[in-house]
Amino acid sequence: MTETTQTQTTPPEGAFELYKTRSPEFRAAVDALRGLRHDLFQDAFAYRPLPRMSTDGPLTRRLPGRLREYAPWAPYALITAGGLLAMFIASNDGFRGAGPNLFLGLLALAPVLLTMVRPVIAFWLSMAATPVATYLGSSWGGEWPWRPGSFACHLLVLTIVAVRTRPRTAVWMWVLTAVYGILAPAVFPYGAAFGTDTLEMLFLSALALLAVTIRHIRREAHQEVTAQQTVTAHERSRRTLLEERTTIARELHDVVAHHMSVVAIQAEAAPYRVENPPPELERAFVTIRENAVAALTELRRVLGVVRAEDYEAPDAPQPTLADIDALLANVRDAGLVVEKVVTGAVRELPQGVELSAYRIVQEALSNTLRHAPGASARVEIGYVLGGLGLRVVNGPMPEPSLVKPSPGAGHGITGMRERVSMLNGEMTATRTDEGGYEVTVFLPVPMAASSDGDA
C-alpha cells in the first residue's frame, strides 16, 4: 500500500556545481520544496487503487470460512463507513434545508471515498471543500474554520492518505493543513467571531499521523528483518552444503584415491617382477592399470564438483553411445564375453540421453563382472520412434568358477534408476529364468529434440 518511489533530491547536472556552493540551509530548503512538489503535485492524478487486505494475517486466519471470504474487502468497508459518518455529521450541522444539507454531506463523503483510488487528489479536494462548507454554514456559528463535517472528513482523509503513502507525504499534508488553519482568519475575517478549532485539528491529526508513521516504521523494520533472516538462512544453507561437499571430497580422497593409485602402480610394476611373463598376463596388468588411471581421472572430476561451489564442467567431451565399442572392448579384456546388437536407425540423441545411456550400460556390465564373473552378456540398443531402448542381460555364472563374485553396496541399480527417473524414463531390473540378470530401460526423446539431433 505504501508508495516506494524515490525522490530525486539532487539538482540537475547543469546546476550541480551551483547547488554545492550554497549553504546547507539553502540546500535543505531546496530539497524540501522539491519533495513537496514530488509528493503533492507530480502525478497527483495518478490512479492508485486500494489493494485488498491479505487473508494471511494473525486475525484473519482465525475467522470462519464465510467471514474470511469477505475479509479482503474490509478496508473498503471501513473507509466507506467513515465517509458515511462524515456525511451524516455534515448533513446534520444546522437547519439549512434538504438541498444544502445534502450538498454539504456529499462534500464530506466524496474526499473520503476518493482516497481509495486517487489519494493525493482526495487531500486537495478535502482542502477545497473545507472553505466551501465553512462559508455555507458560517451563519449558524460554531467552530471555525472547520465545520464538524469538514473536520471529520479532513481528519479521515489525512489518516487514510498517510496509511496509503509514505510518512513524508503525510507530513507535507499536515503542514499545509496548519498553514490553512493559520491563514484562514486573515482570508475570511468574518470567522474571527467564532472559536477556532485549528489546534484541535492539528493535535488530533498529529496523533493519527504519528500512529501511522510508527506503523510504517515497524512494518519496514519487520520486512528488513525478514529479508535479512532469509539471506542469513540461505547463506547458512550454502555454507552447510559446502561443508558437506568438503567432507565428501575428503572421504573420497582418503578411501578411494590412495588405493586406486596403489593399484595402478602395482599393476604397472607387476610384469617386471615375473620372469618371462606370458603375453596374456602382461595385457591383463595393462588393462588393470588403464582402468585404475581412468577411475582416478573420474574421481578427480567428481572431487572438483563437490569441492568447488563455482565448479565448471571440463572441456573434455562426455562419453556417448558412439563410445560403446571402446567400453565393450574394455570389458572383453577383463574376460567378459559380450555381444552388442543395434536395431533401428542410428541417430544422434540429446547429450543427456546419450550420457545416461552410456553410464547405464557401463554400470550394468560392471555389475556383471562383479556379481557373475565368467558369464556372458548381451547389450541391445534400440532406436525407436520417441525414444531409446536399452537391454543388458547376462547369463548365469558358470559352475565351477575360479573367480569369486565381488559383493557390492547396491548403489549401482539405485544410480541407474536415478538417471532414468531424471529423464522421465522407465526401468526394470530383475533376474531371468535362466539364473542371470536383466536390465531393461526406455529413455523417452521428444520428437523435436530427435529432429534437432538428426539435423
MARLUM-909771 format. One record per residue (C-alpha): residue in three letters; x, y, z; residue number from 0. Coordinates in nm, 3 decimals, decimal comma. Each point is the difference from the previous one (the first is absolute). Layout:
MARLUM-909771
ALA  X  Y  Z  NUM
...
END
This chain:
MARLUM-909771
MET  0,000  0,000  0,000  0
THR  0,288  0,235  0,071  1
GLU  0,151  0,189  -0,289  2
THR  0,365  -0,098  -0,053  3
THR  0,104  0,240  -0,275  4
GLN  0,306  0,202  0,094  5
THR  0,038  0,373  -0,047  6
GLN  0,295  0,150  -0,177  7
THR  0,147  0,222  0,272  8
THR  0,294  0,135  -0,197  9
PRO  -0,024  0,271  -0,265  10
PRO  0,040  -0,063  -0,372  11
GLU  0,352  -0,051  -0,126  12
GLY  0,027  0,351  -0,144  13
ALA  -0,071  0,169  0,335  14
PHE  0,190  -0,247  0,216  15
GLU  0,308  0,221  0,049  16
LEU  -0,214  0,300  0,099  17
TYR  -0,201  -0,221  0,231  18
LYS  0,316  -0,115  0,181  19
THR  0,115  0,356  0,064  20
ARG  -0,317  0,086  0,192  21
SER  -0,034  -0,024  0,376  22
PRO  -0,136  -0,318  0,162  23
GLU  -0,315  0,187  0,100  24
PHE  -0,064  0,107  -0,358  25
ARG  0,055  -0,353  -0,130  26
ALA  -0,233  -0,140  0,266  27
ALA  -0,271  0,250  -0,099  28
VAL  0,041  -0,083  -0,370  29
ASP  -0,022  -0,372  0,069  30
ALA  -0,306  0,054  0,218  31
LEU  -0,181  0,200  -0,269  32
ARG  0,095  -0,260  -0,258  33
GLY  -0,143  -0,270  0,227  34
LEU  -0,320  0,202  0,040  35
ARG  -0,036  0,033  -0,374  36
HIS  0,064  -0,370  -0,054  37
ASP  -0,236  -0,123  0,270  38
LEU  -0,298  0,229  -0,048  39
PHE  0,019  0,136  -0,355  40
GLN  0,179  -0,244  -0,229  41
ASP  -0,224  -0,290  -0,098  42
ALA  -0,273  0,137  0,226  43
PHE  -0,262  -0,151  -0,230  44
ALA  0,172  -0,340  -0,008  45
TYR  -0,239  -0,293  0,035  46
ARG  0,098  -0,197  0,313  47
PRO  -0,278  -0,247  0,083  48
LEU  -0,017  -0,123  0,358  49
PRO  0,122  -0,362  0,014  50
ARG  -0,209  -0,259  0,173  51
MET  0,106  -0,117  0,342  52
SER  0,198  -0,322  0,031  53
THR  -0,167  -0,296  0,167  54
ASP  0,327  -0,132  0,146  55
GLY  0,003  0,230  0,300  56
PRO  -0,016  -0,130  0,359  57
LEU  -0,362  0,116  0,039  58
THR  -0,143  -0,087  -0,341  59
ARG  0,137  -0,354  0,022  60
ARG  -0,227  -0,062  0,301  61
LEU  -0,317  0,116  -0,173  62
PRO  -0,256  -0,260  -0,108  63
GLY  -0,020  -0,085  -0,368  64
ARG  -0,285  0,232  -0,094  65
LEU  0,143  0,305  0,173  66
ARG  0,347  -0,074  -0,133  67
GLU  -0,132  0,023  -0,356  68
TYR  -0,113  0,358  0,064  69
ALA  0,305  0,100  0,207  70
PRO  0,199  0,137  -0,300  71
TRP  -0,268  0,266  -0,049  72
ALA  0,023  0,126  0,359  73
PRO  0,208  0,314  -0,090  74
TYR  -0,264  0,108  -0,251  75
ALA  -0,275  -0,052  0,255  76
LEU  0,181  0,196  0,271  77
ILE  0,074  0,296  -0,228  78
THR  -0,357  0,005  -0,128  79
ALA  -0,133  -0,010  0,355  80
GLY  0,227  0,291  0,096  81
GLY  -0,121  0,198  -0,300  82
LEU  -0,363  -0,063  0,085  83
LEU  0,065  0,111  0,358  84
ALA  0,158  0,326  -0,123  85
MET  -0,296  0,045  -0,236  86
PHE  -0,248  -0,050  0,284  87
ILE  0,180  0,255  0,218  88
ALA  0,018  0,256  -0,282  89
SER  -0,362  -0,039  -0,109  90
ASN  -0,128  0,051  0,358  91
ASP  0,206  0,312  0,074  92
GLY  -0,283  0,257  0,027  93
PHE  -0,331  0,044  -0,175  94
ARG  0,071  0,131  -0,347  95
GLY  -0,246  -0,216  -0,187  96
ALA  0,020  -0,338  -0,175  97
GLY  0,190  0,127  -0,303  98
PRO  0,289  0,177  0,181  99
ASN  0,025  -0,280  0,256  100
LEU  0,029  -0,262  -0,273  101
PHE  0,262  0,208  -0,179  102
LEU  0,206  0,041  0,317  103
GLY  -0,031  -0,373  0,068  104
LEU  0,131  -0,083  -0,346  105
LEU  0,289  0,246  0,049  106
ALA  0,100  -0,200  0,306  107
LEU  -0,056  -0,341  -0,160  108
ALA  0,173  0,049  -0,336  109
PRO  0,360  0,063  0,125  110
VAL  -0,014  -0,301  0,232  111
LEU  -0,116  -0,235  -0,277  112
LEU  0,254  0,147  -0,243  113
THR  0,286  -0,113  0,226  114
MET  -0,061  -0,356  -0,126  115
VAL  0,108  0,086  -0,357  116
ARG  0,178  0,338  -0,007  117
PRO  0,129  0,085  0,349  118
VAL  0,188  0,323  -0,082  119
ILE  -0,297  0,150  -0,185  120
ALA  -0,220  -0,101  0,297  121
PHE  0,215  0,221  0,226  122
TRP  -0,027  0,298  -0,233  123
LEU  -0,376  -0,053  -0,037  124
SER  -0,038  -0,005  0,379  125
MET  0,200  0,324  0,026  126
ALA  -0,217  0,163  -0,268  127
ALA  -0,327  -0,122  0,153  128
THR  0,088  0,136  0,346  129
PRO  -0,047  0,377  -0,075  130
VAL  -0,312  -0,076  -0,205  131
ALA  -0,157  -0,184  0,291  132
THR  0,116  0,273  0,237  133
TYR  -0,158  0,273  -0,216  134
LEU  -0,332  -0,183  -0,030  135
GLY  -0,020  -0,067  0,372  136
SER  0,164  0,313  0,142  137
SER  -0,329  0,175  0,071  138
TRP  -0,086  -0,265  0,254  139
GLY  0,307  0,061  0,217  140
GLY  0,199  -0,282  0,148  141
GLU  0,365  -0,097  -0,034  142
TRP  0,206  0,148  -0,280  143
PRO  0,173  -0,036  -0,256  144
TRP  -0,107  -0,370  0,002  145
ARG  -0,367  -0,077  0,032  146
PRO  -0,070  -0,333  0,177  147
GLY  -0,053  -0,190  -0,326  148
SER  0,310  0,152  -0,161  149
PHE  0,197  -0,072  0,317  150
ALA  -0,091  -0,370  -0,008  151
CYS  0,055  -0,022  -0,377  152
HIS  0,344  0,165  0,004  153
LEU  0,119  -0,203  0,299  154
LEU  -0,104  -0,322  -0,172  155
VAL  0,164  0,104  -0,327  156
LEU  0,329  0,088  0,171  157
THR  0,007  -0,334  0,181  158
ILE  -0,094  -0,215  -0,302  159
VAL  0,242  0,178  -0,235  160
ALA  0,278  -0,032  0,259  161
VAL  -0,065  -0,375  0,014  162
ARG  0,005  -0,028  -0,378  163
THR  0,307  0,218  -0,060  164
ARG  0,330  0,052  0,178  165
PRO  0,058  0,208  0,317  166
ARG  0,154  0,293  -0,186  167
THR  -0,315  0,050  -0,205  168
ALA  -0,210  -0,005  0,318  169
VAL  0,227  0,263  0,158  170
TRP  -0,046  0,231  -0,299  171
MET  -0,376  -0,040  0,021  172
TRP  0,006  0,082  0,371  173
VAL  0,213  0,310  -0,066  174
LEU  -0,240  0,125  -0,268  175
THR  -0,290  -0,063  0,236  176
ALA  0,175  0,210  0,266  177
VAL  0,067  0,279  -0,253  178
TYR  -0,368  0,007  -0,097  179
GLY  -0,111  0,007  0,363  180
ILE  0,234  0,291  0,078  181
LEU  -0,075  0,207  -0,313  182
ALA  -0,376  -0,060  -0,011  183
PRO  -0,084  0,281  0,252  184
ALA  0,186  0,250  -0,219  185
VAL  -0,172  -0,117  -0,320  186
PHE  -0,346  -0,038  0,158  187
PRO  -0,022  0,274  0,269  188
TYR  -0,364  -0,077  0,074  189
GLY  0,114  -0,322  0,171  190
ALA  0,178  0,193  0,276  191
ALA  -0,325  0,019  0,191  192
PHE  -0,006  -0,380  0,040  193
GLY  0,232  -0,220  0,198  194
THR  0,281  -0,162  -0,194  195
ASP  0,047  -0,377  -0,016  196
THR  0,339  0,011  -0,173  197
LEU  0,185  -0,123  0,308  198
GLU  -0,238  -0,293  0,038  199
MET  0,045  -0,093  -0,366  200
LEU  0,380  0,023  0,016  201
PHE  0,019  -0,192  0,327  202
LEU  -0,229  -0,286  -0,101  203
SER  0,150  -0,026  -0,349  204
ALA  0,351  0,001  0,147  205
LEU  -0,095  -0,290  0,229  206
ALA  -0,147  -0,193  -0,293  207
LEU  0,303  0,067  -0,222  208
LEU  0,236  -0,098  0,282  209
ALA  -0,180  -0,332  0,043  210
VAL  0,007  -0,062  -0,375  211
THR  0,370  0,092  -0,020  212
ILE  0,083  -0,241  0,282  213
ARG  -0,194  -0,268  -0,187  214
HIS  0,199  0,071  -0,317  215
ILE  0,329  -0,017  0,189  216
ARG  -0,091  -0,326  0,172  217
ARG  -0,110  -0,158  -0,326  218
GLU  0,315  0,108  -0,184  219
ALA  0,214  -0,127  0,287  220
HIS  -0,186  -0,330  -0,006  221
GLN  0,052  -0,030  -0,376  222
GLU  0,371  0,075  0,036  223
VAL  0,037  -0,254  0,279  224
THR  -0,188  -0,261  -0,202  225
ALA  0,215  0,068  -0,306  226
GLN  0,316  -0,018  0,209  227
GLN  -0,113  -0,326  0,159  228
THR  -0,069  -0,143  -0,344  229
VAL  0,345  0,101  -0,123  230
THR  0,159  -0,139  0,316  231
ALA  -0,183  -0,330  -0,036  232
HIS  0,103  -0,022  -0,365  233
GLU  0,362  0,070  0,085  234
ARG  -0,010  -0,253  0,283  235
SER  -0,143  -0,259  -0,238  236
ARG  0,270  0,071  -0,255  237
ARG  0,271  -0,020  0,265  238
THR  -0,140  -0,331  0,125  239
LEU  -0,007  -0,132  -0,355  240
LEU  0,361  0,101  -0,057  241
GLU  0,102  -0,164  0,326  242
GLU  -0,178  -0,320  -0,102  243
ARG  0,168  0,013  -0,341  244
THR  0,339  0,043  0,165  245
THR  -0,067  -0,294  0,231  246
ILE  -0,106  -0,221  -0,292  247
ALA  0,305  0,103  -0,200  248
ARG  0,228  -0,075  0,293  249
GLU  -0,154  -0,343  0,052  250
LEU  0,021  -0,086  -0,370  251
HIS  0,360  0,106  -0,010  252
ASP  0,100  -0,189  0,314  253
VAL  -0,192  -0,320  -0,075  254
VAL  0,021  -0,035  -0,377  255
ALA  0,272  0,213  -0,155  256
HIS  0,287  -0,149  0,199  257
HIS  -0,096  -0,361  -0,069  258
MET  -0,064  0,062  -0,369  259
SER  0,343  0,161  -0,030  260
VAL  0,158  -0,304  0,167  261
VAL  -0,187  -0,233  -0,238  262
ALA  0,125  0,197  -0,302  263
ILE  0,360  -0,001  0,120  264
GLN  -0,002  -0,371  0,090  265
ALA  -0,162  -0,094  -0,330  266
GLU  0,273  0,187  -0,187  267
ALA  0,282  -0,158  0,205  268
ALA  -0,138  -0,357  0,019  269
PRO  0,121  -0,126  -0,343  270
TYR  0,357  0,092  0,090  271
ARG  -0,012  -0,219  0,311  272
VAL  -0,074  -0,316  -0,199  273
GLU  0,263  -0,156  -0,221  274
ASN  -0,123  -0,044  -0,357  275
PRO  -0,366  0,080  0,070  276
PRO  -0,248  -0,129  -0,260  277
PRO  -0,154  0,261  -0,233  278
GLU  -0,347  -0,062  0,146  279
LEU  0,127  0,095  0,345  280
GLU  0,164  0,317  -0,134  281
ARG  -0,323  0,103  -0,176  282
ALA  -0,196  -0,066  0,317  283
PHE  0,225  0,227  0,205  284
VAL  -0,014  0,269  -0,269  285
THR  -0,380  -0,013  0,009  286
ILE  0,003  0,021  0,380  287
ARG  0,225  0,304  -0,009  288
GLU  -0,208  0,174  -0,270  289
ASN  -0,321  -0,056  0,197  290
ALA  0,162  0,128  0,318  291
VAL  0,126  0,314  -0,174  292
ALA  -0,341  0,058  -0,160  293
ALA  -0,166  -0,039  0,340  294
LEU  0,242  0,251  0,152  295
THR  -0,081  0,247  -0,277  296
GLU  -0,373  -0,035  0,064  297
LEU  0,062  0,029  0,374  298
ARG  0,190  0,327  -0,045  299
ARG  -0,289  0,137  -0,203  300
VAL  -0,250  -0,097  0,271  301
LEU  0,223  0,151  0,267  302
GLY  0,005  0,323  -0,197  303
VAL  -0,380  0,004  -0,005  304
VAL  -0,044  -0,058  0,372  305
ARG  0,284  0,227  0,111  306
ALA  -0,066  0,312  -0,205  307
GLU  -0,319  0,202  0,018  308
ASP  0,061  0,160  -0,339  309
TYR  0,133  -0,316  -0,163  310
GLU  -0,008  0,010  -0,379  311
ALA  -0,034  -0,314  -0,204  312
PRO  0,318  -0,107  -0,182  313
ASP  0,036  0,069  -0,367  314
ALA  0,058  -0,371  -0,073  315
PRO  -0,306  -0,158  -0,168  316
GLN  -0,216  -0,235  0,204  317
PRO  -0,036  -0,361  -0,120  318
THR  -0,288  -0,080  -0,232  319
LEU  -0,141  -0,308  -0,170  320
ALA  0,265  0,043  -0,267  321
ASP  0,254  -0,109  0,264  322
ILE  -0,180  -0,325  0,083  323
ASP  0,241  -0,206  -0,213  324
ALA  0,296  0,124  0,203  325
LEU  -0,188  -0,088  0,321  326
LEU  -0,078  -0,349  -0,130  327
ALA  0,363  -0,051  -0,100  328
ASN  0,103  0,097  0,351  329
VAL  -0,227  -0,254  0,169  330
ARG  0,100  -0,267  -0,251  331
ASP  0,361  0,051  0,103  332
ALA  -0,115  -0,061  0,356  333
GLY  -0,135  -0,341  -0,106  334
LEU  -0,368  0,074  -0,067  335
VAL  -0,149  -0,145  -0,316  336
VAL  -0,242  0,267  -0,118  337
GLU  -0,206  0,041  -0,315  338
LYS  -0,149  0,323  -0,134  339
VAL  -0,316  0,027  -0,207  340
VAL  -0,127  0,328  -0,144  341
THR  -0,346  0,032  -0,154  342
GLY  -0,170  0,296  -0,162  343
ALA  0,147  0,301  -0,178  344
VAL  0,302  0,123  0,193  345
ARG  -0,034  0,372  0,065  346
GLU  0,148  0,263  0,227  347
LEU  -0,198  0,050  0,321  348
PRO  0,009  0,279  0,260  349
GLN  0,320  0,007  0,202  350
GLY  -0,175  -0,090  0,327  351
VAL  -0,158  -0,309  -0,155  352
GLU  0,327  -0,108  -0,162  353
LEU  0,197  0,039  0,323  354
SER  -0,261  -0,174  0,214  355
ALA  -0,029  -0,290  -0,245  356
TYR  0,378  -0,046  -0,001  357
ARG  0,018  0,008  0,381  358
ILE  -0,287  -0,248  0,034  359
VAL  0,168  -0,249  -0,234  360
GLN  0,330  0,056  0,178  361
GLU  -0,151  -0,066  0,344  362
ALA  -0,194  -0,304  -0,120  363
LEU  0,316  -0,157  -0,146  364
SER  0,195  0,088  0,316  365
ASN  -0,265  -0,180  0,205  366
THR  0,039  -0,303  -0,226  367
LEU  0,375  -0,001  0,055  368
ARG  -0,040  0,028  0,377  369
HIS  -0,295  -0,226  0,066  370
ALA  0,021  -0,255  -0,283  371
PRO  0,368  -0,038  -0,099  372
GLY  0,043  -0,229  -0,299  373
ALA  -0,357  0,054  -0,125  374
SER  -0,080  0,129  -0,347  375
ALA  -0,195  0,318  -0,062  376
ARG  -0,206  0,157  -0,274  377
VAL  -0,054  0,372  -0,060  378
GLU  -0,299  0,098  -0,212  379
ILE  -0,048  0,360  -0,114  380
GLY  -0,324  0,087  -0,176  381
TYR  -0,062  0,331  -0,171  382
VAL  -0,379  0,022  -0,006  383
LEU  -0,248  0,272  -0,077  384
GLY  -0,020  0,229  0,301  385
GLY  0,292  -0,131  0,198  386
LEU  0,287  -0,241  0,058  387
GLY  -0,026  -0,355  0,130  388
LEU  0,279  -0,177  0,187  389
ARG  0,025  -0,360  0,113  390
VAL  0,301  -0,147  0,175  391
VAL  -0,037  -0,366  0,093  392
ASN  0,257  -0,247  0,128  393
GLY  -0,010  -0,372  0,045  394
PRO  0,062  -0,190  0,321  395
MET  0,348  -0,031  0,147  396
PRO  0,157  -0,327  -0,118  397
GLU  0,062  -0,276  0,253  398
PRO  0,265  -0,057  0,112  399
SER  0,160  0,345  -0,031  400
LEU  0,354  0,090  0,093  401
VAL  -0,102  0,364  0,064  402
LYS  -0,225  0,073  0,292  403
PRO  -0,271  0,267  -0,027  404
SER  0,079  0,332  0,163  405
PRO  -0,270  0,136  0,233  406
GLY  -0,116  0,357  -0,059  407
ALA  -0,176  0,268  0,199  408
GLY  -0,310  -0,009  -0,221  409
HIS  0,039  0,356  -0,125  410
GLY  0,033  -0,100  -0,367  411
ILE  -0,367  -0,078  -0,060  412
THR  -0,099  0,306  0,204  413
GLY  0,223  0,223  -0,211  414
MET  -0,149  -0,138  -0,320  415
ARG  -0,354  0,059  0,126  416
GLU  0,090  0,359  0,089  417
ARG  0,131  0,065  -0,351  418
VAL  -0,311  -0,152  -0,157  419
SER  -0,231  0,193  0,233  420
MET  0,179  0,324  -0,080  421
LEU  -0,090  -0,051  -0,368  422
ASN  -0,359  -0,115  0,077  423
GLY  0,081  -0,347  -0,129  424
GLU  -0,086  -0,353  0,108  425
MET  0,226  -0,273  0,135  426
THR  -0,031  -0,358  0,117  427
ALA  0,277  -0,206  0,159  428
THR  -0,074  -0,363  0,079  429
ARG  0,141  -0,351  -0,013  430
THR  -0,062  -0,212  -0,306  431
ASP  -0,141  -0,349  -0,010  432
GLU  0,342  -0,134  -0,098  433
GLY  0,158  0,136  0,320  434
GLY  0,152  0,313  -0,147  435
TYR  -0,094  0,363  0,036  436
GLU  -0,172  0,242  -0,235  437
VAL  -0,018  0,380  -0,006  438
THR  -0,253  0,156  -0,236  439
VAL  -0,023  0,376  -0,049  440
PHE  -0,202  0,233  -0,218  441
LEU  0,108  0,366  -0,024  442
PRO  -0,257  0,224  -0,169  443
VAL  0,123  0,253  -0,254  444
PRO  -0,240  0,274  -0,117  445
MET  -0,050  0,011  -0,372  446
ALA  0,127  0,360  -0,020  447
ALA  0,323  -0,092  0,177  448
SER  0,042  -0,305  -0,218  449
SER  -0,053  0,204  -0,315  450
ASP  0,254  0,259  0,118  451
GLY  0,247  -0,278  0,060  452
ASP  -0,052  -0,136  -0,352  453
ALA  0,053  0,346  -0,144  454
END
